[in-house]
Amino acid sequence: MRAGLAGKGLLVIFVLSMATVTRAVDQPRSGQPVFDRVVELVNTNFYDDKALDRFNAAVRAQIAAEPMPISATSASARVTEAITSVLENLGVSHTGRFTPDTIDYFELADIFRFAIRGDTRRLFPPDGEVRYPGIGMVTVAVDGQRFVSDVYDGSTAKKAGLLVGDEILSVDGLPYREIASFDNRVGHNVEVRLRRHRGAEPLSVRVEVERLRPLPMFERAIEQSLALDERAGRKIGYVRVWTLSTRDGLDIVAEALSSGRLRDAEGLIIDLRGRWGGGPADAAELLVGDTPTFRLVTRKGDATLANFRWRKPVVALIDKGTRSGLELFAYTLRQAAVPLVGERTAGALLAGRAYILPDDSLLELAVSDAIIGDDLRLEGIGIEPDRAVAFPLAYSAGQDPQREAAVGEMVRILEAGTGGQAAPTQVPAATR
């Protein structure tokens, strides 16, 4: 459901290698510390050295176009415009600059915490743990209006009744800002003014502001998304995998399927419409792997789940938020004939790394290509769903036509008695 630029915040962290340029490059310089550091990092670490001549030509054009302020702390619109322009010239995912007035900055900082560990205590005192004030809501701009694209499960926004598709009008009477609207308000309520239906009168909702730690928040959201619903006499499990970057996210899913809330499910809908990718390359083995389930049992009879494999039907939800590690997850499910419902995935499968720039903004940079098998690349291509279902975001009032379609597909599979995945479908040419 999340809309975004092709190069915005799309990451794979199961590859940690850094690319090294194999030829000398004449790096242009402007004298602006932040801009020049971006240019240096791209020339040194960007995974495709064939793109550097084009990149450096764009850099020279920016330098010649208009002088930039020299101060490293300047938040000049001119510097931001120049950096955005030259990075977009690379035309790939996992490449962009993020500033501390955005949620993306904090979420990426936590996901890339090891890459930036030399800066975390300074940036996030006193203990270096990434935190930001918020309510667990993400928005996107559509035609100049701001709409809720995600509400994290378990968040105060979810508890207060905020819905995907709500138009956000103001917070405490002021224009909505991702971080500034909640700064110095942790533990207090804010008034979120919104419009739920087109042309309707605005509503006001009181929401408590939390101090959010991104990765623990994502684990909570995964756990709180777990649901077991009965449709047409069938028990259908559901879980949303917001990211694969958490330490215990997949363990939460495995425990729920083996002995927890989803143990009685006849089929599973796994929602890969995520925020970020990351994670291990073999994450989908939980659902389609060949190794058996086993537990370790002590003499007292205490059992620990060591390995779990789901053997019942699966339907997966995908959209343009399915990117990077989640995109590889979706591809693996596709190869196992698991039906994919929703919209084309992001086409964003590279390996990224983060760097802190002189003004404390964060640069994410694609440092490695990602190749499946001998020569398959999903970067710039994506995966088409087996069943295409659009999701009109504005004023959707919490309705989720993609999830409803996935439930319908699962009911069909269970009633057909296939006992496993749906009949194999031909992989579209775009994903080969």
DRENDO-1510 file (C-alpha; in Angstrom, 1 decimal, always signed):
<recs>
REC; n; res; u; v; w
REC; 1; MET; +0.0; +0.0; +0.0 .
REC; 2; ARG; +2.9; +2.3; +0.5 .
REC; 3; ALA; +3.8; +4.6; -2.4 .
REC; 4; GLY; +7.3; +5.8; -2.9 .
REC; 5; LEU; +10.1; +6.6; -5.3 .
REC; 6; ALA; +12.0; +3.8; -7.0 .
REC; 7; GLY; +15.2; +4.8; -5.3 .
REC; 8; LYS; +13.7; +5.4; -1.8 .
REC; 9; GLY; +14.7; +3.3; +1.1 .
REC; 10; LEU; +14.7; -0.1; -0.5 .
REC; 11; LEU; +17.2; -2.4; +1.1 .
REC; 12; VAL; +18.7; -5.8; +1.3 .
REC; 13; ILE; +21.0; -6.4; +4.3 .
REC; 14; PHE; +21.8; -10.1; +3.8 .
REC; 15; VAL; +24.7; -8.9; +1.6 .
REC; 16; LEU; +27.2; -6.8; +3.5 .
REC; 17; SER; +30.0; -6.6; +1.0 .
REC; 18; MET; +31.1; -3.2; -0.3 .
REC; 19; ALA; +31.7; -2.6; -4.0 .
REC; 20; THR; +35.1; -1.2; -4.9 .
REC; 21; VAL; +35.7; +0.9; -8.0 .
REC; 22; THR; +38.2; -0.8; -10.2 .
REC; 23; ARG; +39.3; +2.3; -12.2 .
REC; 24; ALA; +40.5; +5.8; -11.4 .
REC; 25; VAL; +37.7; +8.3; -11.4 .
REC; 26; ASP; +38.0; +12.1; -11.7 .
REC; 27; GLN; +35.7; +13.2; -8.9 .
REC; 28; PRO; +34.4; +16.7; -9.3 .
REC; 29; ARG; +34.2; +18.9; -6.2 .
REC; 30; SER; +31.9; +21.8; -5.4 .
REC; 31; GLY; +33.4; +22.8; -2.0 .
REC; 32; GLN; +30.1; +22.0; -0.3 .
REC; 33; PRO; +31.0; +19.3; +2.3 .
REC; 34; VAL; +27.7; +17.3; +2.3 .
REC; 35; PHE; +27.4; +17.3; -1.5 .
REC; 36; ASP; +31.0; +16.4; -2.0 .
REC; 37; ARG; +30.8; +13.6; +0.5 .
REC; 38; VAL; +27.9; +12.1; -1.4 .
REC; 39; VAL; +29.9; +12.3; -4.6 .
REC; 40; GLU; +32.9; +10.7; -3.0 .
REC; 41; LEU; +30.9; +7.8; -1.5 .
REC; 42; VAL; +29.2; +7.1; -4.8 .
REC; 43; ASN; +32.5; +7.1; -6.7 .
REC; 44; THR; +34.1; +4.8; -4.1 .
REC; 45; ASN; +31.3; +2.4; -3.3 .
REC; 46; PHE; +28.5; +2.3; -5.9 .
REC; 47; TYR; +28.1; -1.2; -7.2 .
REC; 48; ASP; +28.1; -0.3; -11.0 .
REC; 49; ASP; +31.2; +1.6; -12.1 .
REC; 50; LYS; +29.8; +1.8; -15.6 .
REC; 51; ALA; +27.3; +4.4; -14.3 .
REC; 52; LEU; +30.0; +6.7; -12.8 .
REC; 53; ASP; +30.8; +8.7; -16.0 .
REC; 54; ARG; +27.1; +9.6; -16.3 .
REC; 55; PHE; +26.9; +10.3; -12.6 .
REC; 56; ASN; +29.9; +12.6; -12.6 .
REC; 57; ALA; +28.6; +14.5; -15.7 .
REC; 58; ALA; +25.4; +15.2; -13.7 .
REC; 59; VAL; +27.5; +16.3; -10.8 .
REC; 60; ARG; +29.5; +18.8; -12.9 .
REC; 61; ALA; +26.3; +20.1; -14.4 .
REC; 62; GLN; +24.9; +20.8; -10.8 .
REC; 63; ILE; +28.1; +22.5; -9.8 .
REC; 64; ALA; +28.1; +24.7; -12.9 .
REC; 65; ALA; +24.4; +25.5; -12.6 .
REC; 66; GLU; +24.4; +27.6; -9.3 .
REC; 67; PRO; +26.7; +28.0; -6.4 .
REC; 68; MET; +26.0; +26.0; -3.2 .
REC; 69; PRO; +26.4; +27.2; +0.4 .
REC; 70; ILE; +29.6; +25.9; +1.9 .
REC; 71; SER; +28.5; +25.3; +5.5 .
REC; 72; ALA; +28.3; +21.6; +6.4 .
REC; 73; THR; +25.3; +22.2; +8.6 .
REC; 74; SER; +23.3; +24.1; +6.0 .
REC; 75; ALA; +19.9; +22.6; +5.3 .
REC; 76; SER; +19.8; +24.5; +2.1 .
REC; 77; ALA; +17.1; +23.6; -0.4 .
REC; 78; ARG; +19.7; +24.1; -3.1 .
REC; 79; VAL; +22.0; +21.4; -1.5 .
REC; 80; THR; +19.1; +19.0; -1.1 .
REC; 81; GLU; +17.9; +19.6; -4.7 .
REC; 82; ALA; +21.4; +19.0; -6.1 .
REC; 83; ILE; +22.0; +15.7; -4.1 .
REC; 84; THR; +18.6; +14.4; -5.0 .
REC; 85; SER; +19.1; +15.2; -8.7 .
REC; 86; VAL; +22.5; +13.4; -9.0 .
REC; 87; LEU; +21.4; +10.4; -7.0 .
REC; 88; GLU; +18.3; +10.0; -9.2 .
REC; 89; ASN; +20.6; +10.1; -12.2 .
REC; 90; LEU; +21.8; +6.6; -11.1 .
REC; 91; GLY; +18.3; +5.3; -11.6 .
REC; 92; VAL; +18.4; +2.5; -9.0 .
REC; 93; SER; +16.9; +1.5; -5.7 .
REC; 94; HIS; +18.6; +1.5; -2.4 .
REC; 95; THR; +20.0; +4.9; -3.1 .
REC; 96; GLY; +18.8; +8.1; -1.5 .
REC; 97; ARG; +19.5; +10.7; +1.2 .
REC; 98; PHE; +17.3; +10.9; +4.3 .
REC; 99; THR; +17.0; +13.7; +6.9 .
REC; 100; PRO; +16.1; +13.6; +10.6 .
REC; 101; ASP; +12.7; +15.2; +9.9 .
REC; 102; THR; +11.4; +12.0; +8.4 .
REC; 103; ILE; +10.3; +8.6; +9.7 .
REC; 104; ASP; +12.4; +6.9; +7.0 .
REC; 105; TYR; +15.6; +8.3; +8.6 .
REC; 106; PHE; +15.0; +6.7; +11.9 .
REC; 107; GLU; +13.8; +3.4; +10.6 .
REC; 108; LEU; +16.8; +3.1; +8.2 .
REC; 109; ALA; +19.2; +4.2; +11.0 .
REC; 110; ASP; +18.0; +1.2; +13.1 .
REC; 111; ILE; +18.0; -1.2; +10.2 .
REC; 112; PHE; +21.6; -0.1; +9.3 .
REC; 113; ARG; +22.7; +0.3; +13.0 .
REC; 114; PHE; +25.8; -1.8; +12.5 .
REC; 115; ALA; +27.0; +0.1; +9.5 .
REC; 116; ILE; +26.6; +3.5; +11.3 .
REC; 117; ARG; +27.6; +2.2; +14.8 .
REC; 118; GLY; +30.4; +4.8; +15.1 .
REC; 119; ASP; +27.8; +7.6; +15.1 .
REC; 120; THR; +24.8; +6.1; +17.0 .
REC; 121; ARG; +25.7; +7.3; +20.5 .
REC; 122; ARG; +26.3; +10.8; +19.3 .
REC; 123; LEU; +23.1; +10.8; +17.2 .
REC; 124; PHE; +20.9; +9.0; +19.7 .
REC; 125; PRO; +22.1; +9.7; +23.2 .
REC; 126; PRO; +22.7; +8.4; +25.7 .
REC; 127; ASP; +22.8; +4.7; +24.7 .
REC; 128; GLY; +22.9; +4.8; +20.9 .
REC; 129; GLU; +19.4; +3.2; +20.7 .
REC; 130; VAL; +17.5; +4.7; +17.7 .
REC; 131; ARG; +14.2; +6.3; +18.9 .
REC; 132; TYR; +11.8; +8.9; +17.6 .
REC; 133; PRO; +8.5; +10.4; +18.8 .
REC; 134; GLY; +5.5; +9.2; +16.9 .
REC; 135; ILE; +2.1; +7.4; +16.9 .
REC; 136; GLY; +2.9; +4.5; +14.5 .
REC; 137; MET; +1.4; +6.1; +11.4 .
REC; 138; VAL; +2.9; +6.6; +7.9 .
REC; 139; THR; +1.5; +8.9; +5.3 .
REC; 140; VAL; +2.0; +9.7; +1.6 .
REC; 141; ALA; +1.2; +12.7; -0.5 .
REC; 142; VAL; -1.5; +12.3; -3.2 .
REC; 143; ASP; -2.3; +15.3; -5.3 .
REC; 144; GLY; -1.2; +17.7; -2.6 .
REC; 145; GLN; -3.1; +16.0; +0.2 .
REC; 146; ARG; -1.7; +13.7; +2.9 .
REC; 147; PHE; -3.2; +10.3; +3.3 .
REC; 148; VAL; -2.4; +7.5; +5.8 .
REC; 149; SER; -0.7; +4.7; +3.9 .
REC; 150; ASP; +0.2; +2.5; +6.9 .
REC; 151; VAL; -0.9; +2.1; +10.5 .
REC; 152; TYR; +1.5; -0.2; +12.5 .
REC; 153; ASP; -0.3; -3.0; +14.3 .
REC; 154; GLY; -0.1; -2.5; +18.1 .
REC; 155; SER; +0.6; +1.3; +17.8 .
REC; 156; THR; -1.3; +4.0; +19.5 .
REC; 157; ALA; -2.6; +5.2; +16.1 .
REC; 158; LYS; -4.1; +1.7; +15.6 .
REC; 159; LYS; -5.6; +1.7; +19.1 .
REC; 160; ALA; -7.1; +5.2; +18.5 .
REC; 161; GLY; -8.8; +4.0; +15.4 .
REC; 162; LEU; -6.8; +5.8; +12.6 .
REC; 163; LEU; -7.4; +4.0; +9.3 .
REC; 164; VAL; -5.5; +3.5; +6.1 .
REC; 165; GLY; -6.9; +6.0; +3.6 .
REC; 166; ASP; -7.6; +8.8; +6.2 .
REC; 167; GLU; -6.7; +12.3; +5.0 .
REC; 168; ILE; -4.6; +13.9; +7.7 .
REC; 169; LEU; -5.6; +17.6; +8.0 .
REC; 170; SER; -3.6; +18.7; +11.1 .
REC; 171; VAL; -2.0; +17.7; +14.4 .
REC; 172; ASP; -2.8; +20.0; +17.3 .
REC; 173; GLY; -4.1; +22.6; +14.9 .
REC; 174; LEU; -0.8; +22.7; +12.8 .
REC; 175; PRO; +0.1; +21.2; +9.5 .
REC; 176; TYR; +1.2; +17.5; +9.9 .
REC; 177; ARG; +5.0; +16.9; +10.1 .
REC; 178; GLU; +6.3; +13.4; +10.5 .
REC; 179; ILE; +8.6; +14.1; +13.4 .
REC; 180; ALA; +8.0; +17.7; +14.4 .
REC; 181; SER; +4.3; +17.2; +15.1 .
REC; 182; PHE; +5.2; +14.8; +18.0 .
REC; 183; ASP; +8.4; +16.2; +19.3 .
REC; 184; ASN; +8.4; +16.9; +23.0 .
REC; 185; ARG; +5.0; +15.3; +23.2 .
REC; 186; VAL; +5.9; +11.7; +24.3 .
REC; 187; GLY; +3.5; +10.5; +26.9 .
REC; 188; HIS; +0.9; +13.1; +26.0 .
REC; 189; ASN; -2.1; +13.0; +23.6 .
REC; 190; VAL; -2.2; +15.0; +20.4 .
REC; 191; GLU; -5.3; +15.9; +18.4 .
REC; 192; VAL; -5.2; +14.5; +14.9 .
REC; 193; ARG; -7.8; +16.1; +12.7 .
REC; 194; LEU; -8.7; +13.9; +9.7 .
REC; 195; ARG; -11.2; +13.3; +6.9 .
REC; 196; ARG; -12.3; +9.7; +6.4 .
REC; 197; HIS; -14.7; +10.1; +3.4 .
REC; 198; ARG; -14.4; +12.4; +0.5 .
REC; 199; GLY; -16.3; +15.6; +1.1 .
REC; 200; ALA; -17.2; +14.6; +4.7 .
REC; 201; GLU; -16.9; +16.7; +7.8 .
REC; 202; PRO; -13.5; +16.4; +9.5 .
REC; 203; LEU; -13.1; +14.1; +12.6 .
REC; 204; SER; -10.8; +14.6; +15.6 .
REC; 205; VAL; -9.0; +11.7; +17.2 .
REC; 206; ARG; -6.9; +11.9; +20.4 .
REC; 207; VAL; -3.7; +9.8; +20.1 .
REC; 208; GLU; -0.9; +9.2; +22.6 .
REC; 209; VAL; +2.6; +9.9; +21.4 .
REC; 210; GLU; +5.2; +7.1; +22.0 .
REC; 211; ARG; +8.9; +7.0; +21.9 .
REC; 212; LEU; +9.3; +4.5; +19.1 .
REC; 213; ARG; +12.2; +2.2; +18.6 .
REC; 214; PRO; +11.9; +1.0; +15.0 .
REC; 215; LEU; +12.9; -2.6; +15.1 .
REC; 216; PRO; +11.2; -3.5; +18.3 .
REC; 217; MET; +8.1; -1.7; +17.0 .
REC; 218; PHE; +8.2; -3.8; +13.8 .
REC; 219; GLU; +8.4; -7.0; +15.9 .
REC; 220; ARG; +5.4; -5.8; +17.9 .
REC; 221; ALA; +3.6; -5.0; +14.6 .
REC; 222; ILE; +4.2; -8.4; +13.2 .
REC; 223; GLU; +3.0; -10.1; +16.4 .
REC; 224; GLN; -0.1; -7.9; +16.7 .
REC; 225; SER; -1.0; -8.5; +13.1 .
REC; 226; LEU; -1.6; -12.2; +13.7 .
REC; 227; ALA; -5.2; -13.1; +13.1 .
REC; 228; LEU; -7.3; -16.2; +12.7 .
REC; 229; ASP; -10.6; -15.6; +10.9 .
REC; 230; GLU; -13.3; -18.0; +9.9 .
REC; 231; ARG; -14.7; -17.6; +6.3 .
REC; 232; ALA; -17.1; -20.0; +4.7 .
REC; 233; GLY; -16.5; -22.4; +7.5 .
REC; 234; ARG; -12.7; -22.3; +7.0 .
REC; 235; LYS; -10.1; -21.1; +9.5 .
REC; 236; ILE; -7.7; -18.8; +7.7 .
REC; 237; GLY; -4.6; -17.4; +9.3 .
REC; 238; TYR; -3.1; -14.0; +8.6 .
REC; 239; VAL; +0.2; -12.3; +9.3 .
REC; 240; ARG; +1.8; -9.1; +8.0 .
REC; 241; VAL; +5.6; -9.1; +7.6 .
REC; 242; TRP; +6.4; -5.4; +7.8 .
REC; 243; THR; +10.1; -6.1; +7.4 .
REC; 244; LEU; +12.6; -9.0; +7.5 .
REC; 245; SER; +15.2; -6.9; +9.2 .
REC; 246; THR; +14.2; -7.6; +12.8 .
REC; 247; ARG; +16.0; -10.2; +14.9 .
REC; 248; ASP; +12.9; -12.3; +15.9 .
REC; 249; GLY; +10.2; -11.4; +13.4 .
REC; 250; LEU; +10.3; -14.8; +11.6 .
REC; 251; ASP; +10.5; -16.6; +14.9 .
REC; 252; ILE; +7.3; -14.9; +16.0 .
REC; 253; VAL; +5.6; -16.2; +12.8 .
REC; 254; ALA; +7.0; -19.7; +13.3 .
REC; 255; GLU; +5.8; -19.9; +16.9 .
REC; 256; ALA; +2.4; -18.6; +16.0 .
REC; 257; LEU; +2.0; -21.3; +13.2 .
REC; 258; SER; +3.4; -24.2; +15.2 .
REC; 259; SER; +1.8; -23.7; +18.6 .
REC; 260; GLY; +0.4; -20.2; +18.9 .
REC; 261; ARG; -2.5; -18.2; +17.6 .
REC; 262; LEU; -2.4; -19.7; +14.1 .
REC; 263; ARG; -1.8; -23.3; +15.0 .
REC; 264; ASP; -5.4; -24.3; +14.0 .
REC; 265; ALA; -5.3; -22.4; +10.7 .
REC; 266; GLU; -6.2; -24.4; +7.6 .
REC; 267; GLY; -4.4; -21.9; +5.3 .
REC; 268; LEU; -2.2; -18.9; +5.7 .
REC; 269; ILE; -2.3; -15.4; +4.1 .
REC; 270; ILE; +1.1; -13.9; +4.4 .
REC; 271; ASP; +1.2; -10.2; +3.8 .
REC; 272; LEU; +4.4; -9.0; +2.2 .
REC; 273; ARG; +3.2; -5.4; +1.6 .
REC; 274; GLY; +6.0; -4.2; +3.8 .
REC; 275; ARG; +7.9; -1.1; +4.8 .
REC; 276; TRP; +11.4; -2.4; +4.2 .
REC; 277; GLY; +13.1; -5.6; +3.0 .
REC; 278; GLY; +16.3; -6.9; +4.5 .
REC; 279; GLY; +16.7; -10.2; +6.2 .
REC; 280; PRO; +18.1; -13.6; +5.2 .
REC; 281; ALA; +17.9; -14.8; +1.6 .
REC; 282; ASP; +16.3; -18.1; +2.7 .
REC; 283; ALA; +13.5; -16.5; +4.7 .
REC; 284; ALA; +10.7; -18.1; +2.6 .
REC; 285; GLU; +12.0; -21.6; +3.6 .
REC; 286; LEU; +9.6; -21.2; +6.6 .
REC; 287; LEU; +6.7; -21.7; +4.2 .
REC; 288; VAL; +8.1; -23.7; +1.3 .
REC; 289; GLY; +11.3; -25.5; +2.6 .
REC; 290; ASP; +11.9; -29.2; +2.4 .
REC; 291; THR; +13.5; -29.7; +5.8 .
REC; 292; PRO; +11.3; -31.2; +8.5 .
REC; 293; THR; +10.0; -29.5; +11.6 .
REC; 294; PHE; +11.8; -30.6; +14.8 .
REC; 295; ARG; +12.0; -29.6; +18.5 .
REC; 296; LEU; +14.6; -30.0; +21.2 .
REC; 297; VAL; +13.2; -31.7; +24.3 .
REC; 298; THR; +14.9; -31.7; +27.7 .
REC; 299; ARG; +14.6; -34.6; +30.2 .
REC; 300; LYS; +11.9; -32.5; +32.0 .
REC; 301; GLY; +9.9; -32.5; +28.8 .
REC; 302; ASP; +10.5; -28.8; +28.0 .
REC; 303; ALA; +10.4; -28.4; +24.3 .
REC; 304; THR; +12.1; -25.7; +22.2 .
REC; 305; LEU; +11.1; -25.2; +18.6 .
REC; 306; ALA; +14.4; -25.5; +16.6 .
REC; 307; ASN; +13.0; -25.6; +13.1 .
REC; 308; PHE; +9.5; -25.3; +11.7 .
REC; 309; ARG; +8.0; -25.8; +8.2 .
REC; 310; TRP; +4.4; -24.9; +7.3 .
REC; 311; ARG; +2.8; -27.6; +5.1 .
REC; 312; LYS; -0.6; -26.1; +4.5 .
REC; 313; PRO; -1.8; -23.8; +1.7 .
REC; 314; VAL; -0.4; -20.2; +1.4 .
REC; 315; VAL; -1.6; -17.1; -0.4 .
REC; 316; ALA; +0.7; -14.1; -0.5 .
REC; 317; LEU; -0.1; -10.4; -0.7 .
REC; 318; ILE; +2.2; -8.2; -2.7 .
REC; 319; ASP; +2.4; -4.6; -3.9 .
REC; 320; LYS; +4.9; -1.8; -4.6 .
REC; 321; GLY; +5.9; -2.0; -0.9 .
REC; 322; THR; +7.2; -5.5; -1.5 .
REC; 323; ARG; +10.8; -4.8; -2.1 .
REC; 324; SER; +14.3; -6.1; -1.6 .
REC; 325; GLY; +14.4; -9.1; +0.8 .
REC; 326; LEU; +10.6; -9.2; +0.7 .
REC; 327; GLU; +10.7; -9.2; -3.0 .
REC; 328; LEU; +13.0; -12.2; -3.0 .
REC; 329; PHE; +10.6; -13.8; -0.5 .
REC; 330; ALA; +7.8; -13.3; -3.0 .
REC; 331; TYR; +9.8; -14.7; -5.9 .
REC; 332; THR; +10.6; -17.8; -3.9 .
REC; 333; LEU; +6.9; -18.3; -3.1 .
REC; 334; ARG; +6.1; -17.8; -6.8 .
REC; 335; GLN; +8.6; -20.5; -7.8 .
REC; 336; ALA; +6.7; -22.8; -5.3 .
REC; 337; ALA; +3.4; -22.0; -7.1 .
REC; 338; VAL; +2.1; -20.0; -4.2 .
REC; 339; PRO; -0.6; -17.6; -5.5 .
REC; 340; LEU; +0.4; -13.9; -5.4 .
REC; 341; VAL; -2.5; -11.3; -5.0 .
REC; 342; GLY; -2.3; -7.6; -5.3 .
REC; 343; GLU; +0.0; -5.3; -7.4 .
REC; 344; ARG; +3.4; -5.6; -9.1 .
REC; 345; THR; +6.3; -5.5; -6.6 .
REC; 346; ALA; +8.8; -2.7; -6.4 .
REC; 347; GLY; +11.5; -4.1; -8.7 .
REC; 348; ALA; +14.0; -3.1; -6.0 .
REC; 349; LEU; +16.5; -5.9; -5.4 .
REC; 350; LEU; +20.0; -4.7; -4.6 .
REC; 351; ALA; +22.2; -4.6; -1.5 .
REC; 352; GLY; +22.3; -1.3; +0.3 .
REC; 353; ARG; +24.5; +0.3; +2.9 .
REC; 354; ALA; +24.1; +3.4; +5.0 .
REC; 355; TYR; +26.6; +6.3; +5.7 .
REC; 356; ILE; +26.2; +9.3; +7.9 .
REC; 357; LEU; +27.0; +12.6; +6.1 .
REC; 358; PRO; +28.6; +15.7; +7.6 .
REC; 359; ASP; +25.2; +17.3; +8.4 .
REC; 360; ASP; +24.0; +14.0; +10.1 .
REC; 361; SER; +21.7; +13.1; +7.3 .
REC; 362; LEU; +21.8; +9.5; +6.1 .
REC; 363; LEU; +22.9; +8.3; +2.7 .
REC; 364; GLU; +21.7; +4.9; +1.6 .
REC; 365; LEU; +23.7; +3.6; -1.3 .
REC; 366; ALA; +23.5; +0.4; -3.5 .
REC; 367; VAL; +26.8; -1.3; -3.0 .
REC; 368; SER; +26.1; -4.8; -4.5 .
REC; 369; ASP; +24.1; -6.2; -7.4 .
REC; 370; ALA; +21.6; -9.0; -6.6 .
REC; 371; ILE; +21.4; -11.9; -9.0 .
REC; 372; ILE; +19.0; -14.9; -8.6 .
REC; 373; GLY; +20.3; -18.1; -10.0 .
REC; 374; ASP; +22.6; -17.6; -13.0 .
REC; 375; ASP; +21.4; -14.3; -14.4 .
REC; 376; LEU; +18.0; -13.2; -13.1 .
REC; 377; ARG; +17.6; -9.7; -11.8 .
REC; 378; LEU; +14.5; -8.2; -10.4 .
REC; 379; GLU; +15.9; -4.7; -10.0 .
REC; 380; GLY; +13.8; -2.4; -12.2 .
REC; 381; ILE; +11.4; -5.3; -13.2 .
REC; 382; GLY; +9.5; -6.7; -10.2 .
REC; 383; ILE; +7.0; -9.5; -10.0 .
REC; 384; GLU; +3.5; -9.5; -11.4 .
REC; 385; PRO; +0.7; -10.9; -9.2 .
REC; 386; ASP; -1.3; -14.0; -10.3 .
REC; 387; ARG; -4.4; -12.0; -9.4 .
REC; 388; ALA; -4.2; -8.3; -9.9 .
REC; 389; VAL; -6.2; -6.2; -7.4 .
REC; 390; ALA; -5.9; -2.4; -7.2 .
REC; 391; PHE; -5.9; -0.5; -4.0 .
REC; 392; PRO; -7.2; +3.0; -4.3 .
REC; 393; LEU; -5.7; +4.7; -1.2 .
REC; 394; ALA; -7.6; +8.0; -0.8 .
REC; 395; TYR; -10.6; +7.7; +1.5 .
REC; 396; SER; -10.4; +3.9; +1.5 .
REC; 397; ALA; -11.7; +4.1; +5.2 .
REC; 398; GLY; -9.7; +1.0; +6.2 .
REC; 399; GLN; -11.1; -1.2; +3.5 .
REC; 400; ASP; -8.5; -3.6; +2.0 .
REC; 401; PRO; -9.7; -5.1; -1.3 .
REC; 402; GLN; -6.4; -6.9; -1.8 .
REC; 403; ARG; -6.7; -8.8; +1.5 .
REC; 404; GLU; -10.3; -9.6; +0.8 .
REC; 405; ALA; -9.3; -11.0; -2.6 .
REC; 406; ALA; -6.6; -13.1; -0.9 .
REC; 407; VAL; -9.1; -14.5; +1.5 .
REC; 408; GLY; -11.4; -15.4; -1.4 .
REC; 409; GLU; -8.4; -17.2; -3.1 .
REC; 410; MET; -7.7; -19.1; +0.0 .
REC; 411; VAL; -11.3; -20.2; +0.4 .
REC; 412; ARG; -11.2; -21.4; -3.2 .
REC; 413; ILE; -8.0; -23.4; -2.6 .
REC; 414; LEU; -9.4; -25.0; +0.5 .
REC; 415; GLU; -12.7; -25.9; -1.0 .
REC; 416; ALA; -10.9; -27.4; -4.0 .
REC; 417; GLY; -9.1; -29.6; -1.6 .
REC; 418; THR; -5.7; -29.1; -3.2 .
REC; 419; GLY; -4.1; -29.8; +0.1 .
REC; 420; GLY; -1.1; -27.7; -0.6 .
REC; 421; GLN; -0.3; -24.8; -3.0 .
REC; 422; ALA; -2.5; -23.9; -5.9 .
REC; 423; ALA; -1.8; -25.4; -9.3 .
REC; 424; PRO; +1.5; -24.2; -10.8 .
REC; 425; THR; +1.3; -21.0; -12.9 .
REC; 426; GLN; +3.6; -20.0; -15.6 .
REC; 427; VAL; +6.2; -17.4; -14.4 .
REC; 428; PRO; +5.7; -14.2; -16.4 .
REC; 429; ALA; +8.5; -13.1; -18.7 .
REC; 430; ALA; +9.2; -10.1; -16.6 .
REC; 431; THR; +10.3; -12.2; -13.7 .
REC; 432; ARG; +12.5; -14.7; -15.5 .
</recs>
